[in-house]
Amino acid sequence: MKEQPQQLSPRERYRALVSLLIIPLGLIIIVRAAMFGLQGWTLIVLGIALVALGVVRLRVYVQNRHTQSSPSRKRK
């Protein structure tokens, strides 16, 4: 029998949404800063950092969801 996936709590949905929104925000910052050339290098670095942060948050979120759904591990 297939196990039903658990409903996401509002907190988990919010965290996933924030992670998803950080990535395009970083991309927008990179593109806009690139229009200014080398003068906007700090903004380009900021954009890259935001994209990386969003990706890392999503990976951690997916890993946590995977470990919580495995039947062999239980949280105390």
N, C-alpha and C positions, 0 to 999 in steps of 0.2 A: 504494500500500500504506500502511496506517495504521501510524504509529510507536507502539510499545508504551510506555506511561508507565513511567518508572523507579520502582523501589521506593524508598520513603522510608527514609533511614537512621534509626537509633534517635535520633540527635541531632535530626534534623528533626522527627520525630514528637513528641519531648519538647517542643521549642520551640512547635510548633503547639498541643499540649495545654495548655501553660502559658498561651499567649495566649488560648485558649478559656476557661480557668478564671478568668482575671483579670476578665473581663467580668461574669459573674454574681456574683463576690465583690464587685465595686464596686457592683452593683445592690443586693445585700443590705445593704451598709453604708449606702447612700443611704436605703433604706426604713427600716432600724432607726433611723438618726439622725433621720429626718423625724418619727418618733414623739415625739421629745423637743422638737421645735419649734426655736426659734432658739438654744437652748443647744447644740444639736449641729451648728452650722453648719460647724465645722471638719471634722467627720466627713463631712458632705455633700460638702464640697469634696474630701476625700480619695477618696470614692466616685466622684465625677465624674472625678477624675484617673485612677483605676484603670480605669474604663470606657474612657476615651480612650486610655490606654496599651495596653489589650488590642486595641482597634480598630486602632490604628496598627501594632502588632506584626503583626496578621493581614494588614493591607494590604501591609506590607513583605515578609512571608513569601510572599504570593501573587505579588507583583511579581518577587521573586527566583526563584520556581519558574517563572514565565512566561519570564523572560530566560534561565534555564538550559536550558529545553526548546527554545528557538528554535535551529534548526540553523546560523544564520549566525554566532552568537557562540560562541566556545570559551573556556573558562577556561584560563589558563596555569598 
